[in-house]
């Protein structure tokens, strides 16, 4: 009932996809060449959409028969205000697909372009430049993949040997499972110049690889910088890392030791630490793209917290600027909106994706009971029809469509997963007086 009755009132556009295998990571790629028109949009207008690359990590059971794969799709993203009624009235795909066979099951909206066999289970994907991604898995090495050159591996192949990575990044002595970040310039997905890749390991260190030009990099690269040696970093596994949007020298890391640490890679032995940032593991962190001083974190204590990194110190424990408490189970992932100031999305084991506005929380004292939910502006409950957990999310990297987001969940016990791409109606996030004025103008023209 929620989907049938409420979705048309809350969403501008929704697209969903169910998978038979679990998928652990999602990553937007770059916009594909042509902008197309299609008849049948709202009010008789052509339906306009762009095609965007998307990368998904597929995990299987018996890898001797069904190997773990990295998948590249072309996804159709309908422009705001141009979706058809069917795009929001009944957008939910309930039949699971096996993506390896998507050459027969793909649709124009979601088309499998290439499949490669990955060594180990992929936990995170980050874009380096158009067609090039880097992955972390249950291996110590990181892998860089150039989908522009990689051979497509069909599902019906008898061979299950792994695809050869274009670049192997070495330095970790044990698995680097989750923490991964890429810095490749201030613009979104520029050509790969001055690339920095950071990753955190089980031993509490953060490694950084640097290369000026992807094309001139060798087959194997060893780390350039080690952060956190000799007790200056995390005491347990690093769960996430994030580069500052203004500088490749500044990054933040989060770990199971409840710490968040701000690093300057020019001084590897120095760090600014916040101890006990959460009451349990810190699972995710993200530097703000619109304000380089702000950092958001998410923890197993169900909290989402916003920090001013200028208040970090070697021995201090600053208060967060905001504490949001809408989740009722641990929060797995959090991300600032790339282009809209103060907007955050978080996803947790409660199957909820919550969107927060820090401005809506402004002026409420931190310890006031009203502060926990005061910044909540939207609850995406599209994944909650099953017992599932949100494992990844990413805002669309398009300044002209900043409110579109992809969210990925894994079904508990059954092993499947669900990808949903959606955009809330702008009436929800726009200024109330502005919306009221639009409604008055609309009523006057009827």
Buried (B, 14 or more C-beta within 10 A) or exposed (E): EEBEEEBBEBBBBBBBBBBBBBBBBBBBBBBBEEEEEBEEBEEEEEBBBBBBBBBBBBBBEEBEEBBBBBBBBBBBBBBBBBBBEEBBBEBBBEEBBBBBBBBEEBEEBBBBBBBBBBBBBBBBBBBBBBBBBBBBBEBBBBBBBBBEEBEBBEBEEEEBEBBBBBBBBBBBEEBBBBBBBBBBBEEBBEEBEEBBBBBBBBBBBBBBBBBEEBEEBEEEBEBBBBBBEEEBBBEBBBBBBBBBBEBBBBBBBBBBBBBBBBBBBEEBEEBBBBEEBBEBBBBBBBBBBBBBEBBBBBBBBBBBBBBBBEBBEEEEEBEBBBBBBBBEBBBBBBBBBBBBBBBBBBBBBBBBBBBBBBEBBEEBEEEEEEBBBBBBBBEBBBBBEBEBBBBBBBBBBBEEBBBBBBBBBBBEEEBBBBBBBBBBBBBBBEEEEEBEEEEEEEEEEE
